[in-house]
Amino acid sequence: MSEEPADAGDGRPTRVAVTGTPGTGKSTATDLLADEYEVVHLNERIKGDESLWTERDADRDTLVADLDAVRDHLGDWTGVLDSHLAHRFDVDRVVVLRCHPETIEARLRERGESAATAEENAESEALDVILSEAVAEHGTESVYEIDTTGRDPEAVADAIRAAIEGEREPSAGTVDFMDYI
């Protein structure tokens, strides 16, 4: 579990993970926060630096990140870390974006993902995989769950901002998509 949340001297956390299943809207929403916070789009960094991944998963057409190398690469970072892997790092607060699995499946198919990849991610979302990992790593007191289903990117960015600024309470376990299974 993480240490007691650190802050930047103004009560705000210094390291915030914005995580969630692919297709929940992480990058779109965090792009809207880039004028206020240092935003690190981790997946783009991993794709752009061969020293940050160990192999290509041909079945999923994805890279397998080397989390230790990524940790070293990040160093003593501050700001908002955007990635479906962000909760795996030392952070003060975790914002888990959630979205109905049918919406995730449709978004991923629109991006050109295979049917198998889109279905696998939709099922992971229904089973709370990333939320469960975030809670196991950081505890319920540091996890903020946001349902992005049907919300525009600005509203999602506002909800993330509220979590960063301490204007909302931790909320792990408030979203349920088991009806999808």
C-alpha positions in Angstrom: 0.0 0.0 0.0 1.0 3.6 -0.6 2.3 5.8 2.1 0.1 8.6 3.5 -0.7 10.9 0.6 1.9 13.6 0.1 1.0 17.0 -1.0 2.5 20.0 -2.8 2.3 22.2 0.3 -1.3 23.3 -0.7 -3.1 20.1 0.3 -3.1 18.6 -3.2 -1.5 15.3 -3.9 1.8 15.5 -5.9 1.3 12.2 -7.8 -2.1 11.2 -9.2 -2.8 8.1 -11.3 -5.7 8.3 -13.8 -6.2 4.7 -14.8 -8.9 2.5 -16.2 -9.6 -0.1 -18.9 -8.7 1.0 -22.4 -11.6 3.0 -23.9 -12.8 4.7 -20.7 -11.6 8.1 -21.8 -8.4 8.6 -19.8 -6.3 10.4 -22.4 -9.1 12.5 -23.8 -10.0 13.8 -20.3 -6.4 14.2 -19.1 -5.6 16.2 -22.2 -8.1 18.8 -20.9 -6.2 19.0 -17.6 -2.8 19.7 -19.2 -3.0 23.5 -18.7 -3.4 22.9 -14.9 -1.2 19.9 -14.2 1.8 18.2 -15.6 0.2 15.3 -17.5 2.3 12.2 -18.4 0.7 10.0 -21.1 2.6 6.9 -20.1 1.4 4.6 -23.0 2.9 7.0 -25.5 6.2 7.1 -23.7 6.3 3.3 -23.6 5.5 3.1 -27.3 8.2 5.6 -28.1 11.1 4.1 -26.1 12.2 0.5 -26.7 13.9 0.4 -23.3 10.5 0.6 -21.6 9.0 -2.6 -23.0 10.2 -6.2 -23.1 8.2 -7.8 -25.9 5.3 -7.5 -28.3 2.3 -9.6 -27.5 1.4 -10.7 -31.1 -2.0 -12.0 -30.1 -3.1 -8.7 -28.7 -0.8 -6.5 -30.8 0.4 -4.8 -27.7 3.7 -4.1 -26.0 4.6 -5.7 -22.6 5.8 -2.9 -20.4 8.9 -3.3 -18.2 7.4 -1.7 -15.1 10.9 -1.4 -13.4 12.3 0.4 -16.4 9.3 2.6 -16.6 9.6 3.4 -12.8 13.3 4.4 -13.4 12.3 6.4 -16.5 9.7 8.4 -14.5 12.2 9.1 -11.7 10.9 11.7 -9.2 7.9 12.8 -11.3 4.9 14.9 -10.2 1.6 15.5 -11.8 -1.0 13.3 -13.4 0.0 9.9 -14.8 -2.4 8.7 -17.5 -2.4 4.9 -18.4 -4.2 1.7 -17.8 -1.0 0.9 -15.9 -0.8 4.1 -13.8 -2.1 2.5 -10.6 0.9 0.2 -10.6 3.2 3.1 -9.6 3.8 5.0 -6.4 1.0 7.6 -6.3 -0.8 9.6 -3.7 -4.3 9.2 -5.2 -5.8 7.0 -7.9 -8.7 8.0 -10.2 -10.2 5.0 -11.9 -12.3 5.8 -14.9 -15.1 3.4 -15.5 -17.4 3.0 -18.5 -20.1 0.6 -19.5 -18.5 -2.5 -21.1 -20.7 -2.2 -24.3 -19.4 1.4 -24.8 -15.8 0.2 -24.3 -16.3 -2.6 -26.8 -17.7 -0.2 -29.4 -15.0 2.5 -28.8 -12.2 -0.1 -29.1 -13.7 -1.5 -32.3 -13.9 2.0 -33.7 -10.2 2.4 -32.9 -9.5 -0.7 -35.0 -8.9 -3.2 -32.2 -9.8 -6.8 -32.9 -13.1 -8.2 -31.7 -11.3 -10.4 -29.3 -9.3 -7.5 -27.8 -12.5 -5.4 -27.5 -14.4 -8.2 -25.8 -11.5 -9.0 -23.4 -11.3 -5.3 -22.3 -15.1 -5.1 -21.9 -15.1 -8.2 -19.7 -12.3 -6.8 -17.7 -14.3 -3.7 -17.1 -17.4 -5.7 -16.0 -15.2 -7.7 -13.6 -13.7 -4.5 -12.0 -10.1 -5.7 -12.8 -8.4 -2.3 -12.7 -10.5 -1.1 -9.8 -9.6 -4.2 -7.8 -5.9 -3.8 -8.6 -5.9 -0.1 -7.6 -7.7 -0.9 -4.3 -5.3 -3.8 -3.5 -2.3 -1.6 -4.2 -3.4 1.7 -2.7 -6.4 1.1 -0.4 -10.0 2.3 -0.6 -9.0 5.6 1.1 -6.9 6.7 -2.0 -9.2 5.5 -4.8 -11.7 7.7 -6.6 -14.1 5.9 -9.1 -15.7 8.0 -11.9 -18.3 6.6 -14.3 -17.6 8.1 -17.7 -20.6 6.4 -19.5 -22.5 9.1 -21.3 -20.4 11.9 -20.0 -18.6 14.4 -22.2 -14.8 14.7 -21.8 -15.2 18.1 -20.1 -17.4 16.6 -17.4 -15.0 13.8 -16.9 -12.1 16.2 -16.6 -14.1 18.2 -14.1 -14.6 15.1 -12.0 -10.9 14.2 -12.1 -10.1 17.7 -11.1 -12.5 17.5 -8.1 -10.7 14.3 -7.0 -7.3 15.9 -7.4 -8.4 19.0 -5.5 -10.0 17.1 -2.7 -13.5 18.3 -3.5 -14.9 14.7 -3.5 -14.5 11.7 -1.2 -12.9 8.4 -2.2 -15.4 6.2 -3.9 -14.1 2.8 -4.7 -16.8 0.3 -5.4 -19.6 2.6 -6.5 -19.8 1.5 -10.1 -21.3 -1.9 -11.1 -21.3 -3.3 -14.6 -22.0 -6.9 -13.6 -25.2 -6.8 -15.7 -22.9 -7.1 -18.8 -21.7 -10.6 -17.8 
